[in-house]
Each structure stands twice: as C-alpha cells, then as structure tokens.
Amino acid sequence: MKSLFKWRVAALAAAGAAVMAPAHADLTLTADGMSLGFTLSNFATVVPGNSGCCSGPFGVAMDTTGGLNTVIVSAGVGTRYTFNDMDGQTTATALTSTPSSSSTSAYATAGGLAYGGDGSGRFVQFNKDGSVNHALTGVGASPYLGMWGNPVNGHIIATSSSGLIDIDPLANGGAGSFRVINGAFGDGVSVSPDGKTAYLETGGGFTAYDIATGAVVASYSDALLSTVDGSGVIASSNSLNGDIVANNNNGTIVLIDPDAGPGGTATYTLIATGGTRGDYTSPDVTNGSLFLDTSDIVYRLSCGTGCGIGTTNGIPEPSSLALAAVALTGAAFGLRRRRSMVSTGVAAA
C-alpha cells in the first residue's frame, strides 16, 4: 500500500505540469489587493458548481514528513482527498480519496502532521494519504469548528465543546493533552506568527485572546466582516506585517490592519471579491501562502517574497525548514500603503 501510494505521488507529480488552471477564477483580486502585492490562484476544484453550504471543501491541512508534502482536503461528509502541493488540480488529479465523516470540521497542520475532527466527536491525526492514524484520546473535549496549528510550539488551538482550547498533540505518547484557554465559542480560528495570540471569529468580527492567560487582547468589527469565517495573520519584512486576512461567507476577502487608522484604530480593505461562500483558511507551511476555502474551490493567496500568512516570521514552521526555506528578502516600504476602501473599526487594547 505504501509503495503504491508513493508510486502514485511520483506519477502525478510528473504529470502535474500539464494540469492547467481554469482560465477564469470567480474569486478575483481587487485593485487594492493587487497593489498590495497579493496574488491569487486556484489550488484545487473540489465540488464543481457548488455555491452554498455545506458540501464544499472545509478542513485543509498538510503532512510534510518523509520528504514528501501532501495537502489533505475534506469535502465535508463524503470524501477526504490528498493532493500534491501544486495549483490547478481537480479531484481527478488527487493522489488518494478516502471516505470521510468530518463534516464541517476544520483541520490543522502542527509539527508537519495533519490533524482534524473525524465526525465522531474526536480529534484525530491523519496519515499522509488522508486516512486516520489515531484518535487523540487524551483530549476529552470534542471538536467544534475552528483549528489552527501554533507555528511556534507545534500545539493546536481549537474551538471545542469546552471553549477555546490549547492541544499538545504529542503529549502522553501521542494520545495528546489539552487545557482550556477560556470558555469562548466561535467559528474559524487562527494564531499569530509569534504563537501568543488566537484570533477567534465571534459573530461578525474577531476577538483576539492571549493564549497563555485567556484575556481579551483586541476585537475587530466592521461591515466588511459581517459574514467573516476564517483568518490568517501575516508575518513579513514589509508593511503587511501583523495584518489579518479574513475569508467571508459572502465571497470576499478583507485585509485588516490592526493599527493603521487614527489613534491606532483598525482599518479594513477589500482585497478580493466574486467568490462563492468563503469559509476556513489554512497555511501552506512550506511556502507561506494561505489556502482559502470556498464552496467549490480551494484557492491559494500569496503575499510576495519574504511574506508568509500563518507561518513564523514569513517562513515555514520549524519542522518544515528542511523541506523548503523562504528567505526574508522583501524590500521594506518607505511609506504606509494607500487604502482606497477603508473604514474605521473598533480596537481594544
């Protein structure tokens, strides 16, 4: 089985260059998004023609162990696919497919391994081919919706039946352990590049929590975030550093600058429009791009050289450095960037 899987990986990788991305992608960068240096591509069309909830792609995670990177994508209740890490794919080019009951659970990459909910109230680790390796029996809380791998310590920050929790997936011989950060409930969640702050979607905006103490650090609310779901925080050597990418259910992508406005208030810029229902996000830990779920397609958003979304200091998480290194060579911008679609939000210190 393992040798067959490796053969399929090699064969599809060799043929991957011939797989062309669709000529037109519905989700399209705005003029502001392009001027800020973002690029957008179609990673994989998973449920063609779907435009609503809830059969499209949800959980996305990577396994970067063993010198081979696979991207695991859940299509809700039905099928879990694995893909090579290249754009322009369809389910026909998937490396593997396996039955899945994950439903709307998020997935996360931590320490180069893929984790998620399996639909039976358990957090699990997935194998490289998308099958379940084992359940994290030391984690007594059940998965809710959001999950994100902490890029600093390899932990998983997740929403659960106990609220927002911090999971150590390798504790207790791989059975895992967890502690409750606080009792907050929400949807999508992401973690800052320094591993200290969790950004939780809390109904039309985000609340930022100190992972160590559970205290509220900041909150972000704006009309452009009225249907927000997933997010990712940028680490870069340019003026995008610390900004937050938000994926919305209304088919738009918004960039939040936490302190660009007067007195350090947040500003909000529309950087992509025209997509189907947006949902979770997940970082590509090998190159710093961000996978964006929509109802039919998983897109890839990149922010340029020396810039990463959801990674550490714009480079892959430590476990992936042997596989891919991204130099921090982006030129710093001399002036704060212009924003043409900006509104003032709420930021709490």
Stockholm file with secondary structure:
# STOCKHOLM 1.0

chainA/1-349         MKSLFKWRVAALAAAGAAVMAPAHADLTLTADGMSLGFTLSNFATVVPGNSGCCSGPFGVAMDTTGGLNTVIVSAGVGTRYTFNDMDGQTTATALTSTPSSSSTSAYATAGGLAYGGDGSGRFVQFNKDGSVNHALTGVGASPYLGMWGNPVNGHIIATSSSGLIDIDPLANGGAGSFRVINGAFGDGVSVSPDGKTAYLETGGGFTAYDIATGAVVASYSDALLSTVDGSGVIASSNSLNGDIVANNNNGTIVLIDPDAGPGGTATYTLIATGGTRGDYTSPDVTNGSLFLDTSDIVYRLSCGTGCGIGTTNGIPEPSSLALAAVALTGAAFGLRRRRSMVSTGVAAA
#=GR chainA/1-349 SS CHHHHHHHHHHHHHHGGGCCCCSCCSSEECHHHHHTTCEEEEEEECSTTCCSSSSSCCCEEEECGGGCCEEEEECSSEEEEEEESCSSEEGGGCSEEEEECCTTCCEEEETTEEEEECSSSCEEEECTTSSEEEECTTCCSCEEEEEEECTTTSCEEEEETTEEEEEETTTGGGTCEEEEEESCCCSCEEECTTSCEEEEECSSEEEEEETTTCCEEEEEECGGGTTEEEEEEEEESSTTTTCEEEEETTSCEEEEETTCSGGGCCEEEEEEECCSCCCCEEECTTTCCEEEECSSEEEEEECCTTEEESSBTTBCCGGGTTTCCCCCCCCCCSSCCCCSSCCBCCCCC
#=GC SS_cons         CHHHHHHHHHHHHHHGGGCCCCSCCSSEECHHHHHTTCEEEEEEECSTTCCSSSSSCCCEEEECGGGCCEEEEECSSEEEEEEESCSSEEGGGCSEEEEECCTTCCEEEETTEEEEECSSSCEEEECTTSSEEEECTTCCSCEEEEEEECTTTSCEEEEETTEEEEEETTTGGGTCEEEEEESCCCSCEEECTTSCEEEEECSSEEEEEETTTCCEEEEEECGGGTTEEEEEEEEESSTTTTCEEEEETTSCEEEEETTCSGGGCCEEEEEEECCSCCCCEEECTTTCCEEEECSSEEEEEECCTTEEESSBTTBCCGGGTTTCCCCCCCCCCSSCCCCSSCCBCCCCC
//
